[in-house]
Amino acid sequence: MKTVSYIVCLCILAPSPGIMGTAMASDADKKVFFGDLHLHTRYSNDAFFLTTEVDLDDAYRYARGEAVNLGDGKSVQIDTPLDFLAVTEHAENLGALQSFTNPGHPLYDHPEFGRLLRSTNSDDRMKAWFTFLAAQRNGETLEGFDELALRKSVWSVIVESADRHNDPGRFTTFAAYEWTAYINGGNLHRNVIFKSANGTELPFSANDSNSPEDLWTYLEAVAENGSETLAIPHNSNVSDGRMFTTRNSLGQPIDESYAGRRSRHEPVVEITQNKGTSETHPLLSPGDSFSSFEIFSNLIGAQSRVGRIEGSYVREGLLLGVDAEAGRGFNPLMFGFVGSADSHGGYSFVEEDNVNGFAGPDYDFTPESRWGRQLWNGLPYASLSASGVTGVWAETNTREEIFEAIERRETYATTGPRIRVRAFAGWDFTPEILKRAGWVSEAYANGVPMGRVMTQRPDGQSPRLLVWAVKDPNGANLDRIQIIKGWSDSGTQKTKIFDVALSDGRVVDKDGLVEAVGNSVDVAQATYTNDIGAVELKTVWTDPDFNPEVPAFYYVRVIEIPTPRWSTYDAAALKADIPEELPASIQERAFASPFWYRP
């Protein structure tokens, strides 16, 4: 892997539209808050048929750190509480299946669905779910079922619950939902987050339209009524090549208007979650030794089929964006990074040593129930990941501050650990800045934080990136910090990876290679030690290959030392052998939102 110099601190000279480019006195007071922007409870039909009867209140209580009782003397509790949460139920037939189990509801005694959905047998519930789906797809109307009225009713419950659990300064909640669109099995899902859902009676679902442009039109109409929103694409890895493209949903070449709408409504993408990490793929990045992390390629909407790799991963999407800017003068794919769980069991299980399942208490909340289970597409259940979490830099833990930080892309994703990451871009940073007590204030004053745009400096000087990372206080040490650069050179898309900060005194050799940090994992016991790696890494890096005429992006990737994977903890508990296709240890990581250089 090619590597040059030390850690980078990037400063932005000019902001992207609508983003302030000058530091404010309060910037240095920003704190990092960690949360989950993608979670399902019993009101999502797929979660419900998987035996998830976890309600909204329990989801919020778990996220705040309370022990939640599962019955039979078992409870679950997160090790490190979250600071914010958005429960994102699927908008399509919102809350339909749980209505069949409510006494007094017109559908309670339905001869098929009522009995099957009240069964404790997951196969019965699954049969009911697929029968219900078939009826909907065939245009059949179930007697007593008013989908529109039900969606309105459940949405009001979701909004009320989010408002009730919102605790400004301590714990932030958002009214939210998932728009769950597929095209020929390819995932185009977006999570819609409301800054405030006041006056919004109905979520827009994929039953209304599976076109992202129509979703944006809905968001624009909601904004006219006073409710600010943003949409977060997720699982691009299983989009069958449809998430990152330079064509619209009709297959037509995109224009500058499309680019502006997408950037405005979708400022971030979900780069990691329990159905895989979408940063890149070994086939797209063969020179990246960290590219095979938690790959999940089988399509969700087309069972057992591996989707198209091109157009499905974030790094390639960023490359398409700078390539479009070089050729057409606008970038349609400018987005920051977030990470979320997408758990369908009601709880954000993102800690490798504290996974209690992803689908529901009666389905997978014990190692025995998880072990050997197959997913819907034939993959081993253990191919799911215990990921991820969003880090947000904001002044206070409130809806306004968290939402606005996401809008300006001052965010990063981790695969679960609470790694602290700060990154700035500028022209005049020197290594001495990191020795001064007030370096954060200085970095804001003379540069820009993650997620911003730089424009050309008249003297042609190379940009400099300042990067700082500290380990999770309860987690593993850090292996290294890397900077990934991407650009378009005469129509050819290129990337280069720089190892800018290394633990344990390691250096980049003359061939651009770095010695591995080592591995302290005891697989049989599912333990590790922190006698390798570093607690903190920081540096200022200057791009050695800078061309002021070429658009480019830079993002920071922080890598931990190896630790046991969640499936290794299960194997140790069951004294079982780990399947060959699963890694015994992984290197958790964080991804900071990019910087863009614009000539």
C-alpha positions as CSV (number, residue, x, y, z in Angstrom):
1,M,0.0,0.0,0.0
2,K,1.4,3.4,-1.0
3,T,2.0,5.8,1.8
4,V,3.4,9.3,2.0
5,S,4.3,11.6,4.9
6,Y,2.3,12.1,8.1
7,I,-1.3,12.6,9.2
8,V,-3.3,15.2,7.3
9,C,-5.2,18.2,8.3
10,L,-7.3,19.7,5.5
11,C,-8.5,23.3,5.5
12,I,-11.3,24.6,3.2
13,L,-10.9,28.0,1.7
14,A,-14.4,28.3,0.3
15,P,-17.5,26.5,1.6
16,S,-20.1,24.6,-0.4
17,P,-23.4,26.5,-0.9
18,G,-25.3,27.1,2.3
19,I,-22.4,26.2,4.6
20,M,-20.6,28.9,6.5
21,G,-16.9,29.0,5.8
22,T,-15.7,31.1,8.7
23,A,-15.1,29.7,12.2
24,M,-17.4,30.8,15.0
25,A,-16.5,31.2,18.6
26,S,-18.6,28.2,19.5
27,D,-17.0,25.8,17.0
28,A,-14.2,24.9,19.4
29,D,-16.8,23.9,22.0
30,K,-18.3,21.2,19.8
31,K,-18.4,17.8,21.4
32,V,-18.8,14.4,19.7
33,F,-22.2,12.6,20.2
34,F,-22.8,9.0,19.1
35,G,-26.1,7.6,17.8
36,D,-28.0,5.3,15.6
37,L,-30.2,6.7,12.7
38,H,-31.6,3.3,11.5
39,L,-33.6,0.9,13.7
40,H,-36.8,-1.1,13.5
41,T,-39.4,-2.3,16.1
42,R,-42.7,-4.1,15.9
43,Y,-44.2,-1.5,13.6
44,S,-42.0,-2.6,10.7
45,N,-43.7,-5.6,9.1
46,D,-40.5,-7.6,8.4
47,A,-39.3,-7.1,12.0
48,F,-42.7,-8.2,13.3
49,F,-42.9,-11.4,11.4
50,L,-39.4,-12.2,12.8
51,T,-41.0,-12.2,16.2
52,T,-39.9,-8.7,17.1
53,E,-42.5,-7.5,19.5
54,V,-40.2,-4.8,20.9
55,D,-42.0,-1.5,21.1
56,L,-40.8,2.0,20.6
57,D,-40.4,2.7,24.3
58,D,-38.1,-0.3,24.9
59,A,-36.0,0.8,21.9
60,Y,-35.4,4.2,23.4
61,R,-34.9,2.9,26.9
62,Y,-32.2,0.5,25.6
63,A,-30.4,3.2,23.7
64,R,-30.3,5.4,26.8
65,G,-28.6,2.6,28.7
66,E,-31.5,1.1,30.7
67,A,-31.7,-2.7,31.1
68,V,-34.7,-4.0,29.1
69,N,-36.5,-7.1,30.3
70,L,-37.0,-9.8,27.7
71,G,-38.9,-12.2,30.0
72,D,-37.7,-15.5,31.5
73,G,-35.3,-13.6,33.7
74,K,-33.3,-12.4,30.7
75,S,-32.6,-8.7,30.0
76,V,-30.4,-6.8,27.6
77,Q,-28.4,-3.6,28.2
78,I,-26.0,-1.6,26.0
79,D,-22.5,-1.2,27.4
80,T,-22.1,2.4,26.2
81,P,-25.4,4.3,25.9
82,L,-26.2,6.3,22.8
83,D,-26.7,10.0,22.7
84,F,-29.3,10.0,19.9
85,L,-31.6,7.6,18.1
86,A,-34.0,7.6,15.1
87,V,-36.4,4.7,14.9
88,T,-37.0,4.2,11.1
89,E,-40.0,1.9,10.6
90,H,-40.7,0.8,7.0
91,A,-43.3,3.2,5.6
92,E,-44.8,0.5,3.3
93,N,-48.0,-0.9,4.9
94,L,-46.7,0.7,8.1
95,G,-47.7,-1.2,11.2
96,A,-50.0,-3.6,9.2
97,L,-49.0,-6.9,10.7
98,Q,-49.1,-5.9,14.3
99,S,-52.6,-4.7,13.8
100,F,-53.7,-8.3,13.1
101,T,-52.7,-9.1,16.7
102,N,-54.5,-6.3,18.4
103,P,-57.8,-7.4,20.1
104,G,-60.7,-5.2,18.8
105,H,-59.0,-4.5,15.5
106,P,-61.2,-5.5,12.5
107,L,-58.4,-7.7,11.2
108,Y,-57.8,-9.5,14.5
109,D,-60.0,-12.5,13.6
110,H,-58.9,-12.8,10.0
111,P,-58.8,-16.5,9.2
112,E,-55.3,-16.5,7.8
113,F,-53.3,-13.6,9.2
114,G,-54.7,-13.3,12.7
115,R,-54.1,-16.8,13.8
116,L,-50.7,-17.2,12.1
117,L,-49.3,-13.9,13.3
118,R,-50.3,-14.6,16.9
119,S,-48.4,-17.9,16.6
120,T,-45.1,-18.2,18.5
121,N,-43.8,-20.2,15.5
122,S,-41.6,-18.0,13.3
123,D,-42.5,-20.1,10.2
124,D,-46.2,-19.4,10.7
125,R,-45.5,-15.7,11.0
126,M,-43.3,-15.8,7.9
127,K,-46.0,-17.6,5.9
128,A,-48.5,-14.9,6.9
129,W,-46.0,-12.1,5.9
130,F,-45.4,-13.5,2.5
131,T,-49.1,-14.2,1.9
132,F,-49.8,-10.6,2.9
133,L,-47.1,-9.4,0.5
134,A,-48.5,-11.5,-2.3
135,A,-52.0,-10.1,-1.8
136,Q,-50.7,-6.5,-1.8
137,R,-48.7,-7.1,-5.0
138,N,-51.7,-8.7,-6.7
139,G,-53.8,-5.6,-5.8
140,E,-56.1,-7.6,-3.6
141,T,-58.0,-5.7,-0.9
142,L,-58.3,-7.4,2.5
143,E,-61.6,-6.9,4.1
144,G,-61.3,-4.3,6.9
145,F,-57.8,-3.2,5.9
146,D,-57.4,0.5,5.2
147,E,-53.7,1.0,4.5
148,L,-53.8,4.8,4.3
149,A,-55.7,5.2,7.6
150,L,-53.4,2.7,9.3
151,R,-50.3,4.4,8.1
152,K,-51.6,7.8,9.4
153,S,-52.5,6.2,12.7
154,V,-49.1,4.5,13.3
155,W,-47.2,7.5,12.1
156,S,-48.8,9.6,14.8
157,V,-47.8,7.0,17.4
158,I,-44.2,7.1,16.1
159,V,-44.0,11.0,16.2
160,E,-45.6,11.1,19.6
161,S,-43.2,8.5,21.0
162,A,-40.1,10.3,19.6
163,D,-41.3,13.6,21.1
164,R,-42.0,12.0,24.4
165,H,-38.5,10.5,24.7
166,N,-36.7,13.5,23.4
167,D,-34.7,15.0,26.3
168,P,-32.8,18.1,25.1
169,G,-29.2,18.2,26.3
170,R,-29.3,14.5,27.4
171,F,-30.8,12.3,24.7
172,T,-32.1,13.2,21.3
173,T,-34.7,11.4,19.3
174,F,-36.0,12.1,15.8
175,A,-39.3,11.2,14.1
176,A,-38.2,9.1,11.1
177,Y,-39.1,6.3,8.8
178,E,-37.6,4.2,6.0
179,W,-38.6,4.6,2.3
180,T,-38.0,1.0,1.1
181,A,-37.7,1.0,-2.6
182,Y,-36.4,-1.8,-4.8
183,I,-35.8,-1.9,-8.6
184,N,-35.4,-5.5,-9.9
185,G,-34.0,-6.6,-6.5
186,G,-31.6,-3.6,-6.2
187,N,-31.8,-1.7,-2.9
188,L,-32.6,2.1,-3.1
189,H,-33.7,2.5,0.5
190,R,-33.5,5.8,2.2
191,N,-34.1,6.7,5.9
192,V,-36.0,10.0,6.2
193,I,-35.1,12.0,9.3
194,F,-37.3,14.9,10.4
195,K,-35.9,17.8,12.3
196,S,-39.5,18.3,13.4
197,A,-42.4,16.4,12.0
198,N,-45.0,19.1,13.0
199,G,-47.9,19.0,10.6
200,T,-46.7,15.9,8.7
201,E,-49.6,13.4,8.7
202,L,-48.2,10.8,6.4
203,P,-44.9,9.3,5.4
204,F,-44.2,8.9,1.6
205,S,-43.6,5.2,0.9
206,A,-42.3,3.1,-2.0
207,N,-45.9,2.1,-2.6
208,D,-46.4,5.7,-3.6
209,S,-43.3,5.7,-5.8
210,N,-40.0,3.9,-6.0
211,S,-38.3,6.9,-7.7
212,P,-35.8,8.9,-5.5
213,E,-36.7,12.0,-7.3
214,D,-40.4,11.6,-6.2
215,L,-39.2,11.2,-2.7
216,W,-37.3,14.5,-2.9
217,T,-40.4,16.2,-4.2
218,Y,-42.2,14.9,-1.1
219,L,-39.4,16.3,1.1
220,E,-39.7,19.7,-0.7
221,A,-43.4,19.8,0.0
222,V,-42.9,18.9,3.6
223,A,-40.3,21.7,3.9
224,E,-42.9,24.2,2.5
225,N,-45.1,23.2,5.4
226,G,-42.3,24.0,7.9
227,S,-40.8,20.5,8.5
228,E,-37.1,20.2,7.7
229,T,-36.0,16.8,6.5
230,L,-33.1,14.8,5.1
231,A,-32.8,11.4,3.5
232,I,-30.0,8.9,4.1
233,P,-29.3,6.2,1.5
234,H,-28.2,2.9,2.9
235,N,-26.9,-0.5,1.8
236,S,-25.6,0.7,-1.4
237,N,-23.6,-2.5,-1.3
238,V,-26.7,-4.4,-2.4
239,S,-28.2,-1.8,-4.7
240,D,-27.2,-3.8,-7.8
241,G,-25.2,-0.9,-9.1
242,R,-28.0,1.6,-8.9
243,M,-27.1,3.8,-5.9
244,F,-24.2,5.6,-7.4
245,T,-24.7,6.5,-11.0
246,T,-24.7,9.5,-13.3
247,R,-28.2,8.7,-14.6
248,N,-31.6,9.4,-13.0
249,S,-34.3,6.9,-12.2
250,L,-35.5,7.0,-15.8
251,G,-32.1,6.2,-17.2
252,Q,-31.4,9.7,-18.5
253,P,-28.1,11.6,-17.9
254,I,-28.3,13.8,-14.8
255,D,-28.0,17.5,-15.0
256,E,-27.0,20.2,-12.6
257,S,-30.5,20.5,-11.2
258,Y,-30.5,16.8,-10.2
259,A,-27.1,17.2,-8.6
260,G,-28.2,20.1,-6.5
261,R,-31.4,18.3,-5.4
262,R,-29.5,15.1,-4.4
263,S,-26.8,17.0,-2.5
264,R,-29.4,19.1,-0.7
265,H,-31.7,16.2,0.3
266,E,-29.1,13.5,0.8
267,P,-26.1,15.2,2.5
268,V,-24.8,11.8,4.0
269,V,-24.9,8.1,3.2
270,E,-24.8,5.2,5.5
271,I,-21.4,3.6,4.9
272,T,-21.7,0.7,7.4
273,Q,-24.4,-1.4,9.1
274,N,-25.4,-4.9,10.0
275,K,-25.8,-6.0,6.3
276,G,-22.3,-5.1,5.5
277,T,-19.9,-2.2,5.0
278,S,-20.3,-0.2,1.8
279,E,-16.9,1.6,1.7
280,T,-15.4,-0.4,-1.1
281,H,-14.9,-3.9,-2.5
282,P,-11.7,-5.9,-3.3
283,L,-12.7,-6.1,-6.9
284,L,-13.0,-2.3,-7.0
285,S,-9.9,-1.6,-4.8
286,P,-7.5,-4.5,-5.3
287,G,-4.5,-2.5,-4.0
288,D,-6.3,-1.7,-0.7
289,S,-5.4,-4.4,1.9
290,F,-8.3,-3.3,4.1
291,S,-11.0,-3.5,1.3
292,S,-12.5,-6.9,2.2
293,F,-13.9,-5.8,5.5
294,E,-17.4,-7.2,6.3
295,I,-18.5,-7.6,2.6
296,F,-22.2,-8.5,2.1
297,S,-23.1,-8.7,-1.6
298,N,-26.3,-10.9,-1.9
299,L,-29.3,-8.8,-2.8
300,I,-32.0,-8.4,-0.3
301,G,-34.8,-8.0,-2.8
302,A,-33.7,-10.9,-5.1
303,Q,-32.9,-13.9,-3.1
304,S,-29.5,-15.7,-3.5
305,R,-28.3,-13.3,-6.3
306,V,-25.1,-11.4,-5.9
307,G,-25.6,-7.8,-7.1
308,R,-23.6,-5.7,-9.5
309,I,-20.4,-4.4,-7.8
310,E,-19.9,-1.3,-9.9
311,G,-22.1,1.6,-8.7
312,S,-22.7,0.0,-5.3
313,Y,-19.8,1.2,-3.1
314,V,-19.2,4.6,-1.6
315,R,-15.6,5.2,-2.7
316,E,-16.6,4.6,-6.4
317,G,-19.5,7.0,-5.9
318,L,-17.2,9.7,-4.7
319,L,-15.0,9.0,-7.8
320,L,-18.0,9.3,-10.1
321,G,-18.7,12.6,-8.5
322,V,-15.3,14.2,-9.0
323,D,-15.2,12.7,-12.5
324,A,-18.5,14.5,-13.3
325,E,-17.1,17.7,-11.9
326,A,-14.0,17.5,-14.0
327,G,-16.0,16.8,-17.2
328,R,-19.3,18.7,-16.7
329,G,-18.6,21.2,-14.0
330,F,-20.9,19.8,-11.2
331,N,-20.7,17.0,-8.7
332,P,-23.9,15.0,-8.2
333,L,-22.4,12.7,-5.5
334,M,-21.1,14.8,-2.6
335,F,-22.0,13.1,0.6
336,G,-20.7,12.6,4.1
337,F,-20.7,9.4,6.2
338,V,-22.9,7.9,8.9
339,G,-23.1,4.5,10.4
340,S,-26.2,2.7,11.8
341,A,-27.3,-0.6,13.0
342,D,-30.5,-1.4,10.9
343,S,-31.4,-3.9,13.6
344,H,-34.8,-5.5,13.2
345,G,-34.9,-6.6,16.8
346,G,-35.6,-3.3,18.3
347,Y,-32.2,-2.8,19.9
348,S,-29.0,-1.3,18.5
349,F,-26.6,-4.2,18.9
350,V,-23.3,-2.7,17.7
351,E,-20.8,-4.0,20.3
352,E,-19.0,-7.2,19.2
353,D,-19.0,-8.6,22.8
354,N,-22.6,-7.7,23.5
355,V,-24.6,-8.9,20.5
356,N,-27.9,-10.4,21.4
357,G,-29.2,-10.8,17.8
358,F,-30.6,-8.7,15.0
359,A,-34.1,-9.9,14.5
360,G,-36.0,-10.5,17.7
361,P,-36.1,-12.1,21.2
362,D,-37.7,-15.3,20.0
363,Y,-35.5,-15.6,16.9
364,D,-31.9,-15.0,17.6
365,F,-31.2,-13.6,21.1
366,T,-29.1,-16.5,22.2
367,P,-25.9,-17.9,20.7
368,E,-27.7,-21.3,20.3
369,S,-30.4,-19.7,18.2
370,R,-28.0,-17.8,16.0
371,W,-25.5,-20.6,15.4
372,G,-25.9,-22.3,12.1
373,R,-29.0,-20.3,11.1
374,Q,-29.3,-19.3,7.4
375,L,-30.5,-15.9,6.1
376,W,-33.2,-15.5,3.6
377,N,-30.7,-15.5,0.7
378,G,-28.8,-18.6,1.7
379,L,-26.0,-16.7,3.5
380,P,-24.9,-17.8,7.0
381,Y,-26.6,-15.7,9.6
382,A,-23.2,-14.9,11.0
383,S,-22.4,-13.0,7.9
384,L,-24.3,-10.1,9.5
385,S,-22.2,-7.4,11.1
386,A,-22.3,-5.8,14.6
387,S,-22.2,-2.3,13.0
388,G,-22.5,0.7,13.1
389,V,-22.6,4.1,14.8
390,T,-22.7,7.7,13.8
391,G,-20.4,10.3,15.4
392,V,-21.5,13.9,15.1
393,W,-19.6,17.1,16.2
394,A,-22.1,19.5,17.7
395,E,-22.3,22.1,20.4
396,T,-25.2,20.4,22.3
397,N,-27.1,17.2,22.2
398,T,-30.3,18.6,20.7
399,R,-32.4,18.0,17.6
400,E,-31.4,21.2,16.1
401,E,-27.6,20.8,16.7
402,I,-27.5,17.1,15.7
403,F,-29.6,17.6,12.6
404,E,-27.6,20.6,11.4
405,A,-24.3,18.8,12.0
406,I,-25.6,16.0,9.7
407,E,-26.7,18.7,7.1
408,R,-23.2,20.2,7.0
409,R,-21.6,16.7,7.0
410,E,-19.6,17.2,10.2
411,T,-20.1,13.5,10.8
412,Y,-18.2,10.2,10.7
413,A,-19.1,6.6,10.9
414,T,-17.7,3.8,13.0
415,T,-18.3,0.1,12.8
416,G,-19.3,0.2,16.5
417,P,-16.5,1.5,18.7
418,R,-16.7,5.0,20.0
419,I,-13.5,6.1,18.4
420,R,-13.0,9.9,18.6
421,V,-12.0,11.4,15.2
422,R,-11.4,15.0,14.2
423,A,-10.2,16.1,10.7
424,F,-9.6,19.5,9.2
425,A,-8.4,20.7,5.8
426,G,-6.4,23.8,5.1
427,W,-3.4,25.4,3.4
428,D,-1.2,26.6,6.2
429,F,-1.3,23.9,8.9
430,T,2.1,22.8,10.3
431,P,2.9,19.9,12.6
432,E,3.4,22.4,15.5
433,I,-0.3,23.1,15.7
434,L,-0.9,19.8,17.4
435,K,1.5,20.8,20.2
436,R,-0.6,23.8,21.2
437,A,-3.4,23.5,23.7
438,G,-5.8,25.5,21.5
439,W,-5.3,23.6,18.3
440,V,-9.0,22.9,17.8
441,S,-9.9,26.6,17.8
442,E,-6.9,27.3,15.5
443,A,-8.0,24.5,13.1
444,Y,-11.5,25.9,12.8
445,A,-10.2,29.5,12.3
446,N,-7.7,28.5,9.6
447,G,-9.3,25.6,8.0
448,V,-12.5,23.6,7.6
449,P,-13.8,20.5,9.3
450,M,-14.8,17.2,7.7
451,G,-17.5,17.4,5.0
452,R,-16.5,20.7,3.4
453,V,-15.2,22.0,0.0
454,M,-11.9,23.7,-0.7
455,T,-11.2,25.9,-3.7
456,Q,-7.9,26.7,-5.4
457,R,-5.3,28.7,-3.6
458,P,-3.7,31.3,-5.9
459,D,-0.1,30.2,-5.2
460,G,-0.9,26.6,-6.1
461,Q,0.1,25.3,-2.6
462,S,-0.8,21.7,-1.7
463,P,-3.7,21.2,0.8
464,R,-2.8,20.0,4.3
465,L,-4.9,17.7,6.4
466,L,-4.9,17.7,10.2
467,V,-6.1,14.4,11.7
468,W,-6.6,13.3,15.3
469,A,-8.0,10.1,16.6
470,V,-8.3,8.6,20.1
471,K,-9.4,5.0,20.9
472,D,-12.7,4.1,22.4
473,P,-12.2,4.4,26.2
474,N,-13.6,0.9,26.6
475,G,-12.2,-0.6,23.4
476,A,-9.1,-1.5,21.4
477,N,-6.0,0.5,20.6
478,L,-5.5,2.1,17.2
479,D,-3.4,0.6,14.5
480,R,-3.1,3.5,12.0
481,I,-4.7,6.5,10.3
482,Q,-5.0,6.5,6.6
483,I,-6.1,9.1,4.0
484,I,-7.8,8.0,0.9
485,K,-7.5,10.3,-2.0
486,G,-9.5,10.1,-5.3
487,W,-9.4,12.2,-8.4
488,S,-10.1,12.2,-12.1
489,D,-7.2,12.6,-14.5
490,S,-8.1,13.2,-18.1
491,G,-11.2,11.0,-17.7
492,T,-9.4,8.3,-15.7
493,Q,-10.6,7.8,-12.1
494,K,-7.7,7.2,-9.7
495,T,-7.2,6.6,-6.0
496,K,-4.3,6.4,-3.7
497,I,-4.0,5.4,0.0
498,F,-1.6,7.1,2.4
499,D,-0.7,5.7,5.8
500,V,-0.2,9.0,7.6
501,A,0.1,7.9,11.3
502,L,1.2,4.5,12.6
503,S,1.4,3.0,16.0
504,D,4.3,1.2,17.7
505,G,7.0,3.2,15.9
506,R,6.4,1.6,12.5
507,V,7.2,3.5,9.3
508,V,6.4,3.2,5.7
509,D,9.2,1.4,3.9
510,K,10.9,2.3,0.6
511,D,8.3,0.2,-1.3
512,G,5.4,2.0,0.3
513,L,4.5,-0.9,2.6
514,V,3.8,-1.0,6.3
515,E,4.4,-3.9,8.7
516,A,1.2,-5.3,10.2
517,V,0.5,-4.2,13.7
518,G,0.2,-7.8,15.0
519,N,-2.7,-9.7,16.5
520,S,-3.3,-10.4,20.2
521,V,-6.6,-12.2,19.8
522,D,-7.0,-15.5,21.7
523,V,-9.6,-17.1,19.4
524,A,-10.6,-19.9,21.8
525,Q,-11.3,-17.5,24.6
526,A,-12.5,-14.6,22.5
527,T,-10.2,-12.1,24.2
528,Y,-7.5,-9.6,23.1
529,T,-5.0,-7.4,24.8
530,N,-4.0,-3.7,24.3
531,D,-0.3,-4.4,24.4
532,I,0.0,-3.3,20.8
533,G,-1.3,-0.2,19.0
534,A,-1.8,3.3,20.3
535,V,-4.3,5.2,22.5
536,E,-4.0,8.3,20.3
537,L,-2.7,9.1,16.8
538,K,-2.4,12.6,15.3
539,T,-0.6,14.3,12.5
540,V,-0.6,17.0,9.8
541,W,-0.1,15.7,6.2
542,T,0.6,17.5,2.9
543,D,-0.6,16.0,-0.4
544,P,2.6,15.2,-2.2
545,D,0.9,14.6,-5.6
546,F,-1.4,17.7,-5.7
547,N,-2.5,19.0,-9.1
548,P,-4.3,22.3,-8.6
549,E,-6.2,21.8,-11.9
550,V,-7.8,18.5,-10.9
551,P,-10.9,18.0,-8.7
552,A,-10.3,15.6,-5.9
553,F,-11.6,14.2,-2.6
554,Y,-9.9,13.1,0.6
555,Y,-11.3,11.1,3.5
556,V,-9.8,9.7,6.7
557,R,-10.0,6.1,7.7
558,V,-8.9,5.1,11.2
559,I,-8.1,1.4,11.8
560,E,-8.1,-0.4,15.2
561,I,-5.9,-3.4,16.2
562,P,-7.5,-6.8,15.6
563,T,-10.2,-7.8,18.0
564,P,-12.7,-10.8,18.2
565,R,-15.6,-10.7,15.8
566,W,-19.1,-11.1,17.4
567,S,-19.3,-14.6,15.9
568,T,-16.1,-15.5,17.6
569,Y,-17.6,-14.6,21.0
570,D,-20.5,-16.9,20.1
571,A,-18.2,-19.7,19.1
572,A,-16.3,-19.4,22.4
573,A,-19.5,-19.5,24.4
574,L,-20.7,-22.6,22.5
575,K,-17.2,-24.2,22.3
576,A,-17.7,-24.5,18.6
577,D,-15.4,-24.2,15.6
578,I,-15.6,-20.9,13.6
579,P,-16.8,-21.5,10.0
580,E,-14.0,-21.1,7.5
581,E,-15.8,-18.4,5.7
582,L,-15.9,-16.1,8.8
583,P,-12.9,-14.2,10.1
584,A,-12.0,-14.9,13.7
585,S,-10.8,-11.4,14.3
586,I,-11.5,-8.1,12.6
587,Q,-10.1,-4.6,12.6
588,E,-12.9,-2.2,13.5
589,R,-12.6,1.3,11.9
590,A,-14.0,4.8,11.5
591,F,-14.6,6.7,8.3
592,A,-14.6,10.5,8.4
593,S,-16.7,12.5,5.9
594,P,-14.7,13.6,2.9
595,F,-13.1,16.9,2.0
596,W,-13.5,18.0,-1.7
597,Y,-11.0,20.1,-3.6
598,R,-12.6,22.2,-6.4
599,P,-10.4,24.1,-8.8
